[in-house]
Amino acid sequence: MTGDVLEVRDLRVEFPGLIAVNGLSFSLAADEVLAIVGESGCGKTLTGLSVLGLEPSGARVTGQVLLRGEDLRRTDAKRLRDVRGAEIAMVFQEPMTSLNPSFTVGYQVAEVLRRHSGLRGAACRARVEELFALVGMPTPARFLRAYPHQLSGGMRQRVMIAMAVACDPAVLIADEPTTALDPTIQAQILDLLRGLRERLGLSVVLITHNLGVVSDLADRVLVMYAGHRLEEAPVSAVLGGAALHPYTRGLLDAVPAAGASRRTHRLTSIGGQVPLLDADPVTCVFSSRCPLVADACLAAQPGLREALPGHLVACVRAAAS
């Protein structure tokens, strides 16, 4: 790793009556995979969209998004269009709704090349075929004229990945890349992403709730809850039994153990409800659901501290829990 290619500083995304992402910061080194995990609705996808300036209408976004030192939140719309797809790209969560049903998948991938690489005609077609081969589509030429509805979920996801890596971006944001795929296809997509990372030197932000995917692909993991970063550490620490935050432990306890039966391994759930996100928290944001809550937790939302080298946690009880 040779320095940070992407740095997000104090990202805050607000809607009327809702603070969806609250002061989130993280960095992504060259040739690194950072996984962002958490329950549905914690702000993972919105974070990825905000990095690209694709947040929904009505959102108020503050903070910095530095791509190789350039603040994408301060640049103009034309520069953002030049950057998206060329220097930083995203694999969206559901390819069936992300691909345009009115155009062939070959045309849609070629559109990226025409916009950013200036390719036309036979050269563009050849590059699309090359990309389809790169992502493991058999006999790529026969897919050029296929429409999204004619492809399986796995093939549509491969098209989305081909589109994202078409112009060799420095950063790839993969939002739930294996959602709604059966286990066999999930494994193939993970193998594909791993191979592309090694072959193209990609830095990846992996957004997921699947800790198995994190274990298989990521180097570091950032745990989000209610728009906040609660823990960040190497994957080996978090999944190897050294998670420090009670919320992270709750997520891990809710994952079925491989090969375990119901008799030998009872899953536990995190009780309570996610707090209202209409204002900045005056207590620890997880305090209403935490089994280790103490008086100190009710004083304020704890700041992140380095409990161990490279291991950040926002919990006053982390050392004792």
C-alpha positions, 0 to 999 in steps of 0.5 A: 500500500502506497498512500491513500487514494481516497479520503472521506472527512466528516461526511454528513448527509441530512434530509429534513428531519433526518441525519442519515450519515453523521460525521463519517470519516475513513480512508482507502489506501492504494490496492486495499479493500475496505468493507463498510458493514452494518444493518440495513438503513445505517447509511452505507449505500448513501455514503457510497452515493455521496462520495460520487455526488449521486445522493438523492434530491433534497439531501444536504451534504457537507464534509470532504471527499478527497480523490488523490487530493482533489475534493469532489464535493467542491468541484463543478458538475462537469468535472464530476461527470468526467471523474465518474466512471473514469477515475472512480466507479460504482457497482450499484446494488441491483443490476436489473434496476441499474441497467436501462431496459431499453438498450442492449448491455453492449450499448450501455458498456460502450457508452462509458467508453465513448464518454471517457475514452473516445472509442468509436466503431469497431475499436469500441466494440472490440473493447466491450468484448474484451471487457465481457471476457475479462468479467467471465462472460462466455462467448462475449460477442453473443451478449453484445446485443442482449437486453438486461431482461434476457440475462441471468442475475449473475450475468447482469452483475458481470455487465455492471462490473464490466461497465465499472472497470471499463476505464480502469478507475483507481477506486471501485465502490461495490454496493452489495455486489452479491445481493439476490444471487444464489451461493454458487453465483455469489462465490463466482462474483467474489472470485471475479472481484478478487481477480480484478483487484489483483489484475487491475490494481483496484482499490475497493470500498465494499458495502455489504451486510454479509460478513462472509463476503467481508471475510473473503475479500476485505482487508479492513472493516468499518462498522456503521450504526445509525450513520456513525462509525463505531469501529474500524479495524483489520478484518482479521481482528474483527472476525477473529474474535477481537471485536471491541464494540458491543454492536459489532459483537452483536452483529457477529453473534447473529451470524450462523456458524458454519456447520452448526446445528440449532441445538449447538448454536443459538443465534442472538438478536440485538434487542431494541430499536434504532434511535430516531435520527432527527438530531445529533445524539446526546448519549451514545447512539447505541446506548438504548440497545447496548447490554453493557450500557453505563452512566458514562455512556449517557453523557455523550456520543463517545469519540473514536479512539485507538484502543489497539494499534490500527483498531479504532472504537467509539465505546467507553466500555471497549477495554472492559467489555 
